[in-house]
Amino acid sequence: MNMRELQKMQQRLVKMQEDLEKNQFTGTAGGGAVTIEMSGKYEVTGVKIDPEAFNAEDIEELEVMVRAAAKDAFDKVTDAQQKLVNNATGGMRIPGLF
């Protein structure tokens, strides 16, 4: 692979990364009792909790579900980023890229 091809690949990666960062990913837990929206930049942009699913005595369960929903969203962003790199590089390992 020559330098020009590497530069084109890098430009494609940057564009794809910018597009990914604009996307929203949804993580859920408890069958939808807790929903977390996360951007492709790993920023939490929304949290929804179904008030019917919890009461004051269930606060520890709620805390566990919030963490689980956040991890679900985080994993989805990470998976999307890995797919982006694999698609852009054709699965080649290129030192210094992500």
C-alpha positions as CSV (number, residue, x, y, z in Angstrom):
1,M,0.0,0.0,0.0
2,N,1.5,3.3,-1.0
3,M,1.3,6.6,0.8
4,R,-1.5,8.0,-1.4
5,E,-3.7,5.0,-0.7
6,L,-3.0,5.3,3.1
7,Q,-3.9,9.0,3.0
8,K,-7.2,8.2,1.2
9,M,-7.9,5.5,3.7
10,Q,-7.2,7.9,6.6
11,Q,-9.6,10.5,5.0
12,R,-12.3,7.9,4.7
13,L,-11.8,6.9,8.3
14,V,-12.0,10.4,9.6
15,K,-15.2,11.0,7.6
16,M,-16.7,7.7,8.9
17,Q,-15.7,8.6,12.4
18,E,-17.4,12.0,12.2
19,D,-20.6,10.3,10.9
20,L,-20.5,7.7,13.7
21,E,-20.1,10.4,16.3
22,K,-23.4,11.9,15.1
23,N,-25.3,8.7,15.6
24,Q,-27.3,7.8,18.7
25,F,-27.1,4.4,20.4
26,T,-29.7,3.0,22.8
27,G,-28.8,0.8,25.8
28,T,-31.6,-0.8,27.8
29,A,-31.9,-2.9,30.9
30,G,-34.8,-4.6,32.8
31,G,-36.8,-5.2,29.6
32,G,-36.9,-1.5,28.8
33,A,-37.4,-0.3,32.4
34,V,-34.2,1.8,32.0
35,T,-33.1,3.3,28.7
36,I,-29.9,5.2,28.1
37,E,-29.1,7.2,24.9
38,M,-25.5,7.6,24.0
39,S,-23.8,9.5,21.2
40,G,-21.0,7.9,19.1
41,K,-18.7,10.0,21.2
42,Y,-19.7,8.0,24.3
43,E,-21.7,11.0,25.7
44,V,-24.9,10.1,27.5
45,T,-27.5,12.2,25.9
46,G,-30.6,10.9,27.6
47,V,-31.8,8.7,30.4
48,K,-35.4,7.3,30.8
49,I,-36.7,5.4,33.7
50,D,-40.1,3.8,33.7
51,P,-41.6,4.9,37.0
52,E,-44.0,2.0,37.0
53,A,-41.1,-0.4,37.1
54,F,-39.6,0.8,40.4
55,N,-40.5,2.1,43.9
56,A,-38.5,3.7,46.6
57,E,-37.4,0.3,48.0
58,D,-36.0,-0.8,44.7
59,I,-33.4,1.9,44.5
60,E,-30.5,-0.6,44.5
61,E,-32.1,-2.5,41.6
62,L,-32.6,0.7,39.7
63,E,-28.9,1.6,40.2
64,V,-27.9,-1.8,38.8
65,M,-30.1,-1.4,35.8
66,V,-28.8,2.1,35.1
67,R,-25.3,0.7,35.0
68,A,-26.4,-2.2,32.9
69,A,-28.1,0.1,30.4
70,A,-25.1,2.4,30.2
71,K,-22.8,-0.6,29.6
72,D,-25.2,-1.8,26.8
73,A,-25.0,1.6,25.1
74,F,-21.2,1.8,25.6
75,D,-20.8,-1.7,24.1
76,K,-22.9,-0.7,21.0
77,V,-20.8,2.4,20.4
78,T,-17.6,0.3,20.8
79,D,-18.9,-2.3,18.4
80,A,-19.9,0.3,15.8
81,Q,-16.4,1.9,16.0
82,Q,-14.7,-1.5,15.6
83,K,-16.9,-2.2,12.5
84,L,-16.0,1.2,11.1
85,V,-12.3,0.5,11.4
86,N,-12.7,-3.0,9.9
87,N,-14.7,-1.8,7.0
88,A,-12.4,1.1,6.3
89,T,-9.2,-0.9,6.4
90,G,-10.6,-4.2,5.0
91,G,-9.6,-5.9,8.2
92,M,-5.9,-4.9,7.8
93,R,-4.0,-4.0,11.0
94,I,-2.5,-0.6,10.5
95,P,-0.2,0.6,13.3
96,G,-1.3,4.0,14.7
97,L,-4.9,3.8,13.5
98,F,-7.2,3.8,16.5
